[in-house]
Structures are given as structure tokens and as C-alpha cells.
């Protein structure tokens, strides 16, 4: 039996809890990636960051969760990645 990481409120996934989890997951990933990106140019860091399959990674991490949870998590992480890339592009 699978036990979800997230609470349900009236049968719906707790969106705030999912948002918080995805933000933490994304920030951890970015911190790890930044330790590698400090060794390359800003332009190359942006190129490499754009190639990271964040949606796939979060989908794999949430394997077993409901489709609604995974879909929301993918949407959130894609938004976070787009914002981070926009911020990084400002440096080149």
C-alpha cells in the first residue's frame, strides 16, 4: 500500500503542501547544480540548466502519487525553472 507524502483536503491534494515540497526540491537541485556551474561560464551554465529535465525528475520522485499531484508538481517546477533561467540569462 502506498502512503502519499501529501495530505488531502476534502479528497483534493493540499496544493500549498505540494507547492512547499516542490519549492524545496527545486532549491535543493539548484544548489547541487550551482556547485558544478561555478566552474563554467554564465552562458554555459544557462545552457546546461535549460537541459535539466526537471519535470521528469519530479515525476520520478513522486512515483506512486496521484496524477493530480504529479501534474501540479510538474507545473510548479516548470514555472520555477523558467524563472530561474530568466534570472540566470540576465547575467549574460
C-alpha positions as CSV (number, residue, x, y, z in Angstrom):
1,X,0.0,0.0,0.0
2,X,1.3,3.4,-1.0
3,X,1.2,6.3,1.5
4,X,1.2,9.7,0.0
5,X,3.7,12.4,1.0
6,X,0.8,14.9,0.9
7,X,-2.4,15.4,2.8
8,X,-5.8,15.6,1.2
9,X,-8.4,18.2,2.0
10,X,-12.0,17.0,1.1
11,X,-10.5,14.5,-1.3
12,X,-8.2,17.0,-3.1
13,X,-4.5,17.2,-2.7
14,X,-3.2,20.0,-0.4
15,X,-1.9,22.4,-3.0
16,X,0.1,24.5,-0.5
17,X,1.8,21.4,0.8
18,X,2.7,20.4,-2.8
19,X,4.0,23.9,-3.6
20,X,6.2,23.9,-0.5
21,X,7.6,20.4,-1.3
22,X,8.3,21.3,-5.0
23,X,10.0,24.6,-4.0
24,X,12.2,22.7,-1.5
25,X,13.0,20.0,-4.1
26,X,13.8,22.6,-6.7
27,X,16.1,24.7,-4.4
28,X,18.0,21.6,-3.4
29,X,18.5,20.7,-7.1
30,X,19.7,24.2,-7.9
31,X,22.1,24.2,-5.0
32,X,23.6,21.0,-6.2
33,X,23.8,22.2,-9.8
34,X,25.3,25.5,-8.8
35,X,28.3,23.7,-7.3
36,X,29.0,22.5,-10.9
37,X,28.0,25.7,-12.6
38,X,30.6,27.8,-10.8
39,X,33.3,26.1,-13.0
40,X,31.8,27.2,-16.3
41,X,30.8,30.5,-18.0
42,X,27.4,32.0,-17.3
43,X,26.3,31.3,-20.8
44,X,27.3,27.6,-20.5
45,X,25.6,27.4,-17.1
46,X,22.3,28.7,-18.6
47,X,22.6,26.2,-21.5
48,X,23.2,23.3,-19.0
49,X,20.4,24.5,-16.7
50,X,18.0,24.6,-19.6
51,X,18.9,20.9,-20.4
52,X,17.9,19.6,-16.9
53,X,14.7,17.6,-17.2
54,X,13.1,19.0,-14.0
55,X,9.6,17.7,-14.9
56,X,10.9,14.2,-15.4
57,X,12.9,14.3,-12.2
58,X,10.0,15.5,-10.1
59,X,7.7,12.9,-11.8
60,X,10.2,10.1,-10.9
61,X,10.5,11.4,-7.4
62,X,6.7,11.4,-7.0
63,X,6.2,7.9,-8.5
64,X,3.1,6.4,-6.9
65,X,1.4,9.7,-6.2
66,X,-1.9,10.5,-7.9
67,X,-1.9,12.0,-11.4
68,X,-3.3,15.3,-10.0
69,X,-0.4,15.7,-7.6
70,X,2.2,14.9,-10.2
71,X,0.6,17.2,-12.7
72,X,0.5,20.1,-10.2
73,X,4.1,19.4,-9.2
74,X,5.3,19.4,-12.8
75,X,3.5,22.7,-13.5
76,X,5.1,24.3,-10.4
77,X,8.6,23.1,-11.1
78,X,8.4,24.2,-14.8
79,X,7.5,27.7,-13.6
80,X,10.3,27.7,-11.1
81,X,12.8,26.5,-13.7
82,X,11.6,29.2,-16.2
83,X,12.0,31.9,-13.6
84,X,15.5,30.7,-12.6
85,X,16.6,30.6,-16.2
86,X,15.3,34.1,-16.8
87,X,17.3,35.3,-13.8
88,X,20.4,33.4,-15.0
89,X,20.1,34.9,-18.5
90,X,20.2,38.4,-17.0
91,X,23.8,37.7,-16.3
92,X,24.9,37.1,-19.9
